[in-house]
Amino acid sequence: MPRPSMAELIHVDGMQVVRLSNAEASAEVYLYGAHVTSYVRRGVPKLFLSDLAALDGSAPIRGGIPVCFPQFGKRGPMAVQHGFARRVVWELGGALDAATPSVVLRLPPGEHADWDYRLGCLLKVALEVDGTLVCHMTVHNEESERACSFSTALHAYFCTPDIEKTRISGLQGTTYIDQLAGGAVVEEYPDKVEFLSEVDRIYSGVPSKIMIECGDNLVSELELETFCDAIVWNPHVEKSRGMADLPDDAWKGFVCVEPAVAVQPVVLGAGEHWAAILRIR
Ligand SMILES: O=P(O)(O)OC[C@H]1O[C@@H](O)[C@H](O)[C@@H](O)[C@@H]1O
């Protein structure tokens, strides 16, 4: 008998977590950060979560899919890296939908340093019938007169069996900003991105399909709508040593591929909406 579709709100060590599942897949979403911490399809865990991740709301969660909003990295007016959305508890934006199954989370209004715009943000997380994970992000400029700009990324950490055999395909012919070379702009010419040392790149003009492969196997596939950039990141040996919430050798087991709008910010006029979708399978 196939497992029935389900969406439920549970408490894990005092944190609110939504669990979604259907016959093909399951996912967990913390209300803290609207953060997908787990996605398993056909028995295969797709997202990396650090064994040292803070899961008590004291710091952004290392792994899963952090929501970087209203700023990716330092690309905006805020001093705080990746914006504030991954550091606040989001609200349920309606009843859980067990049939789909899905949950809608809403970024709560609040005061934040270096930010004085009213920008509404919703994240819908759903599982499709074939087990595909869908993250549907919408942003609404709630200002009555002012335009507002933002940058964003769904900072997904993908499990991979061996980073040294991992390749990202689909980016050939695009250009990237090399964050490790003072922002130099480089053309991507090999057909696959490799990880022989730290990689921290913002690719722009990316296609709608990006593949993560390990050896001859397809590990995960991303489908993007509206997101026109993608950050590819792996901290490798040295950077990992300096990260308190990541075991020293954990870098070998994940790669971040982060659908984004980061090179040019999105500018929304008063009252305007923006929407983007990431599908993972
Ligand atoms: O440690 P954080 O704030 O979660 O950021 C992790 C990484 O996130 C990536 O998106 C950035 O490109 C990297 O520069 C950064 O190191």
The ligand as an ORCA input file, in Angstrom:
! r2SCAN-3c Opt
* xyz 0 1
  O      28.601     30.797      6.653
  P      27.429     31.328      5.889
  O      27.074     32.740      6.270
  O      26.233     30.417      5.983
  O      27.846     31.368      4.370
  C      28.315     30.220      3.751
  C      28.741     30.515      2.314
  O      27.592     30.864      1.584
  C      27.844     30.981      0.185
  O      26.644     31.271     -0.452
  C      28.811     32.112     -0.037
  O      29.055     32.262     -1.415
  C      30.092     31.849      0.737
  O      30.968     32.954      0.585
  C      29.777     31.615      2.201
  O      30.968     31.271      2.886
*
